[in-house]
Amino acid sequence: MNRKWSVVAVAGLLAMAGCSSDLPVDTGMTGTTGASKDAGAKSEFFDQARYEQQLKFRSTAPEGPADKPWEQMISPAMVDTAKLAKPGGGYHLCFSNASVDNPWRQVGFKTMQEEVKLHPEITKFTVLDAEAKDDKQISDIQSFASQGCSALVVSPNTTATLTPAIEAACKTNVPVIVFDRGVNTACPVTFIHPIGGFAFGADGAEFLKEKVKSGGKVLALRILPGVDVLEQRWAAANEIFAGSDLKIVGVEFTDGDAAKTKTIVNDYLQREGQIDGVWMDAGATAVAAVEAFQDAGAPIPPFVGEDQQDFLRMWADQKMTAVAPTYPTYQWRTPVIAALKVLNGQQVPKEWVLPQPKVTQDTLQSFLKQDMPPLHYAMCGCESMPGYPAPWK
């Protein structure tokens, strides 16, 4: 949202599939100038305790294998799963997926499929794609009740609307595992996610606070209103910007459209004369935003992008000053691992918080994969999997 990786133009928005009218909308300021008033107002999505916890988690050493961040956990509270154990193998793993309508989800789902192949005890893997439709996902989850699932993994399309369906699934004897996006119930055995949206938003805002000159003009580009993980990203950035002397000249929604992104950036360059920093809540159109500066003959300012290969390559090629917060696609491996732990009666965290690294200038070269597609996400945790890179191309 942490997420994610547009739907319309570049099909790169991780959270577009989670947009729903049942989510509250806080549009922030749009096309305004000055940071002291509107930019400083706290969003209804801002939660001080969660904000502080997520910022703390960024520097908390995780437990687990050092070379397998998808198996690591931050400050876990473990739960006993002995009553849910079904030893013996021959497992039928069922997965209700919100969608595969953008590159972030496509990379993640391919990684999950390859993870399943690593476990011969999973003899059947049934996947239903909700196509970003709440009603379809509710129906999908209900249909799994008669399909003999050993465990049910759900990546919810939206939070509030899917909650009753998850609660109903929890009342069966099938363990339910939720990941990526949450629901408003604690009934799943475990909820798996990276640190979160506050950490993502703060990573970018702190970077600009350090790199942009005092009084510099910052343009914030957002994708959509009302999606919790994205709103949390902006809420955190807004908190940090409000405590700085940076001037937030605008907060604009791009709809994940590359052409619209270019138009917005060009309009602000003409209006303001220059832009000294760009913050983004998702990196799907980061390349388009950079290209707008190039088209205008303007210097590329410090930039917040994401871990898509196209942005990382542009960063390196143009010698940009940049950072890429991430919502790691390696998290798609973890639900499969968690399901097997539960089915074997092993403890799992009630809330399984995964590390959420960022790409910096120091680590950029290690994440560049010139032979991978432009919209491939670097944090897939898939490089050592059998068959890599072919399945991801």
N, C-alpha and C positions, 0 to 999 in steps of 0.2 A: 502497500500500500502502500506494507512495507509492499505503484507493486504501481518491470514487473516488469516492468515491463509489465500506434493509433488504430482504432477500429476502422475509420473511414479511409484515410489516405495512406497511412503506412502500416496499419495493422499491428502497432507495436505497444499498445497500452495494456499493461498488465491488469488494470482494475476496471476497465470499461465494462466488462461483463458483469461486474458487481453493482453497476449503477441501477438504482431503482427509486421509484417515486415514494417508496415508504421510508426512505432515509431523509433526515432533515438536511436542509441546504443552508450553508453559510457561504455566501459568495465573496466575502471579504470586500476589498475595494477594487473596483474595476475602472481603469482609466483615470485614476485620481493621482494627485501629486502630494508629496509630503508624507513622512512616516509617523508623525507625532500623534495623529488623531485616529484615523481609521485603521492604519496598519498596526497601531498599538493596542487596539481593542481585542480582548481575548475572545476567541471563537468558542461556541458551545461545545466544540469537540476537544477543547483544551482541558486536560485533566492533570493538575499539578503533581499529584502523587505518581501517576503513570509516567509523566514526563521526566520527573526526577529519577524514577526507577530505571527507565530506558537509557537515560544518559549515563547512569551509573553502570549499567550492564555492559556498555561499550568497553569499559576497562576492567570488567570482571573476568578473571580467568575461567574458561569453561572446563567442565569435566569431560573426559572421554579421549579417544585416540587423537593425537596431535595432527595426524595426516588425514583425518576423516571428519571434517566439520559437520557433516550431515548426521553424524552419530554423537556429536558433542551436545552438552546441555549446560545452561547457565542457571546456577542457584536452584537446582531441581528439588521439588517436594515429591518424593516417590509415593506411588500407590500400589497396593497389593492387588494382583490380578489372578490369584490362585483359583478363585471361583469361576473364572472365565476360561480356564485352561482347557484345551482340547488336544492333548498330546497325540502324536502318531503320524502327523503329516497328512498328505492328501487334501490339502486345504483349497477351498474355493474362496478367493479374495475378490470382493466386489467393490467397485469404485464408482461413485456418483460424482461426475466432473461438471463444474459450472460451465466450462466451454473450452474450446481450443481455438479461439477466434483471434489470437494475436501471437506474435513470435515468442513472448515470454512464456505463455502457456504451452505453446508447441514444443519449445525446448524442454520445459519441465516435464511434460507428458512423455516425451521420448525417453527422458532420463528415468522416469518411473517404470516404463515398459522394460528398459534394459535392466533395472534393478530387480524386477520380478524374475527375469530370466536367470538371475544368479542364484535363485532359491528353488531347487527341484521339489521341495516339499509343497510348493504352490503348484497344484496340478491344473487349476483352472483360474483364469483371470477375466472377469466380466466387467466391462466398462460401459456405462451409459452417459452420453454427452447431452447435457441439458440445453446446449445451444444458447446459453445466456438468458434462459427463460425460467423464471421462478416456478411457474405452473408445471412446466415439464420436469423440472428437477424434483418437485414434490411428488409427482407421479412416478418418477424413476425410483425414488427412495422407497415409496410404497410397494412398487413391483418387486424390489429385492427381497421383501418379506417372504415370498413364495419361491425363491430361487435357490434355497439351500446355501446361503452364504456362511462361510466360517467367520468372517469379519467384514465389516463395512467401513470403507474409507470415504469421506465426503469432503469435497472442496466446495463450500456453499457459494451460490451465485450472489445472494444478498444475505445480510445478517438477520434482520427482524423477520422477514417473510419465511425463511427456511427454518427458523427456530422450532415451530410446532412439529414439523416433519422430523427433525432430529430428535426431539423429545419422544415422539411416538416410536421411532426406531430404537431408542434406548430402552424401551420397555420390553423389547424382545430379549431373547437370550444370546443375541449376536452382539459382540463388542463393537462399539462405534468409535471411530477415530476421525477427528476433524483436523484439517490443516489449511494453511494459506489464509483464509478468511474465517473469522469466528462466528459464533452464534450466541444468543443471549440465554444460554443455559450451561450449567456445569455438568450435565449428565454424560457427555462423551468420556470414555476412559482417559483419553488424553487429547489435548489441543496443541498442535505443532505449528510453530511459526518462528521466523527470525525475530530479532529484538523488537522491531516495530517501526511505525510511521514517525513517531517523535524523534527517534534516533536518526532516521534517514533525513528528515528535514533539518535537524540540528547540524548534521555533518556538513551539509551544503552551506547553511547560513554562517556557521563558524568559519568556514573556509573563506567566504566572501568578506566577512568582518575582518579577517586577517590580511587579505590580499588587496582589497579595494581601498583606495586612498580616503582619508577623512573627508566626509561630506560628499563622497562619490554617489553617483546615481545608479541605482540597482533596479532592473526590471525583473519581476517575478512572473514566470509563465507557468500556468496551471493547465491541467487537462480538463477536468470536470469538477463541478461542485457536488457535494452530498455523498461522496464515497468515503467511508470512514478512514481508510488507510491514507488516502490522499489529503483529506481534511486534517488529519493528525500531522502530516508532513508540513503542511502550511502553518498549522497552529504553532508548531515548534519553531519554524523559521521566523514567524511573526514575532514570537516571544524574544528571540535573539536580536532581530533587527530593531525591535522597539527599545532595546537596551544599548543601541549603538548610535553613532552619529551618521550612519548611512542614510541616504535619502531614497526611499522606495517610491519611484516615480510612477509605478503602475503595477497592478496585479491583474493579469488578463488570462482568460480561458481560451485555449487553442482548439479544443475539441479533438486533439490528436491529429489535426490536419496540417500537413507540411506547408501547403500554400497559405493557409490562414496564419500559421506561425510566422512565415516570412513577411506577410503583410503587416502583422502586429509590430514586429521588430522594426521594419522600415518606417512605419508611422511614428514610432517613438524616437528613432534616430532623427527624423525630420523635425519632430516637435521639440526634442530636448537638445539637439545638437550633438550629443554624445551619450553613450551608455557605458558605465564603468564596471558593470558586473551583471551577470544573468543567473538567476536562481530558477530551477525547475523542479516540479514535484514528481516528474517522471521523464525519462530521457528519450522517449520515442521520437520526438521531433527535434532533438538537440542538434543534429546535423543541419537540418533546415534552418534553425535559428542562427547557427554559425555562418551558413551560406548567405544569410541576409546581410550580415556585416560585410562579408566579402563582396557581395553585389553592390553594396553602397560605397565601397572603397574605404570603409571605416575599420579601425583597428579592432581585433577580436579581444574583448575584455576577459577577465577571469570568468570561468564558466562552470556551472554545475550540470553534469550530464548523468549518464548511467553506464552500465557495463556492457552495452551492445558494441559489437565489433566495429560498426561504422563510426561511432563516436570515438572509440579508443584510437582507431587509425587516424582520424582527422586530428585528434589531440596530438598524436605523435608527429604526424606529417607537418602540421602547422606550428609545431612547438608552442602549443597553447599553455596557458596557466589554467589548470582545471583540476577537478576532482570528480569522482564518480561514486556516490553512495550506491549501495546495492540492496536488492531484495532477492537474495540468492536463489537461483533455480535448483541448487542442490537440495533444497528442502523437499523436493518431490521424491527423493530417495527415502526420506525418513519415515513416512507413513507405512511403507512396506515393511521396513525393519521393525517399527513399533508393533504392527499387527502380528508379526511372528513372535515377538517377545510376549505379547499378551496371550497368544494361543499356546505358548509354552509355559504360561504361569509366571513369567518373570516381571519384576517391577518396572514400571515406566513412570516418567514424571507426569503429574496431573496436568501441568502446563509445561510443555517441552519447548524451551526457548533456545533457539539455535544462534550461533554467532552471526553477525551481520557486518562483514568487513567492507571497507571502501577501497577503491582503486585510487592511489596517489601517484604523484610523479615518480616516487621511488619504486613503486611496484608496477607501473604501467607496462613496461616491457614484458614482464612475466605473464601478463594477461592478453597480450596481442597474439592473435591466431590468424595469420594472413591467409591460411587455406580454408578458413571457415566462412560461412555466409555472413553478409553484412549485419543481419539482425540476430546473429547467434549471441547468446549471453555468456559472458566469460565465466561467471560463477556457477557453472553447471555441475561442477564436481564429477565430471564424466570422463575426463581424459584417460583415466586408468581402467575404464570399463572395457570388456571384450568388444572388439569390432569398431571401437572409436578410430576415426571420426565418421565413418560412413553413415551410421544411422541418423546422425545429426545434420547431414548435408542435404 
